[in-house]
Amino acid sequence: FDSPAETQAQLYIDTVGDLSGKLIPVVDIEFYGDKFSDPPEEEELVAELKTMLALLEEEYGVKPMVYTTYTFYYKYLDGEIDGYPLWIRNVYFSPNLDMRGEWTFWQYNHKGKVKGIRGDVDLNVFNGSREDWEKYCESIKIH
């Protein structure tokens, strides 16, 4: 929310570079700091997000994914980012309850445990079968 889409997109491109063997770009957009009590204007926020998504898509030739919370999605993004893959964070209930299965990844836990890693980790699930995962990886050129 605090810097222009063009600046953020260029920083991403400069930092990440080539996507070979990596996931597609993911734009994390959610409330933080004082944005809960003083949320940004919807029109400006959506315009900036669409600009950033377009710049990343132009650079990498693939639609970026949007990572967001359930609350943020329904306040700002529902109907605004159709066609972009969605990574939804909701640690309370499945996004299948009202998102009609229109998500790619779901972060269902932010305090998970994984053997060999100290501390809490995020736990996520892909929306589909193993075959769907393989097709998804092929479609975004991950090998």
N, C-alpha and C positions, 0 to 999 in steps of 0.2 A: 504493500500500500504506500510505501514511502519513497519509492523511486520509479521513474518512468519505465514502461514495458520495454522500450528499445534498449535502455541501459541494462536491464536485467537479462534480456535475451542475449545481448552481446557478451555479457559476463559469462553466461552459461556456455555459449559457443566457444569462447576463448578458453574456458576452464576444462570443458569436457572434450572438445575436439571431435574426432571421428567416433562414430557409434559402434564400430565393429565389435561384436561379441557382447554388447551392452544392451540393456533395456532401452526402450524409446525414451525420449525426454519426458519428465514428469514435472508438472507445475504444481507446487504445494500452495494452496490458497485457503486460508482459514483465519479465524480471529486470533489475535495475540495482543498482549499488553493492554493498552487502553482502548483497543478496537472493539472490545465487548461492550463497553459503556458508551463509546463514541464511534459507532460504526460508520464506515465510509458511505458515500452516496452511491446508490445502486447503478445508475447510468454510467458514471465515471469508472467505477470498478469494473463493470462488465466490458466497457470499451477497452480499457487497459489490458484486461485478460485476453480478449479476442485479438488484440494487437500482438501480444506476446506469443500466443498460440500460432498465429499466422506467420510470424517471423521464424519461429522454431520449425514449423512445418516446411516453410520455404527452404531453410538451411538443410534440413535432414531428409526431406522427401517422405515424411511419415507424420501422421497426426500425433501430436503429443498427448499424453495422458494427463488428466486433472485429478490431483489428490486433494480431497476436501472432507470436511466433517458433514455429517447428516444435516445439522442445523444450518450450516453455511450454504450447503447445496440448495435447500429449500428456501432460504432467504434471498439468494442472489442468482443461482445458476440453473434452476429447473427451467427447461425450455430455451435456455440461452446457449448451451454448449452441446446441443444434440449432435451426434456424429463423432464426438471425441470420446475416447475410452475414459472410464471413470474408476478411480480408486477411492472407495468410500471408507471413512473411518467412523465406526459406530461400535462402541464397546458394550452397548446395552442390549441391542437386538439386531437380528439379521436384516440387511437391506432388502431382502426378498419380501418382507412384510408389506412394503408399499412402493418399492422402486421397480416393480415389474421385472426384476432380473436384469435390469439395464446397468450392470456394473461389471467391471473386469476383475478387479481385486477388491477384497474387503479386509480391512484391518479390524480384527475382532477382539484383540487384546493388546494392551500396551504394557503389560507387566508379566509377559510370558517368561518362561525359563527354558534355556537350551543348554544341553550338556556341553561343557567346554567354554561357555561364555559366562563371565561373572556379571551379575546385575540383571536388571529387567531388559527384555527385548520386545519389540513389536512382533505380533503374530498375524499373519495374513493368509488368505486363501484365494485361489483362482476360481472364477466362476465357470466351471466346466469339468469335463472328464480329462483323463490323460491324453486321449486322442485330440480333444479340443485344445489342450495346452500345446501339443506338438504342432497343430495347424496354426495356432496363434503365433508361436515362435517363428514358424516359417513365413507367415504373412508379414511379420515385422523384421524379417531378415536376421534373426538371431540364430546362430548355429553353435 
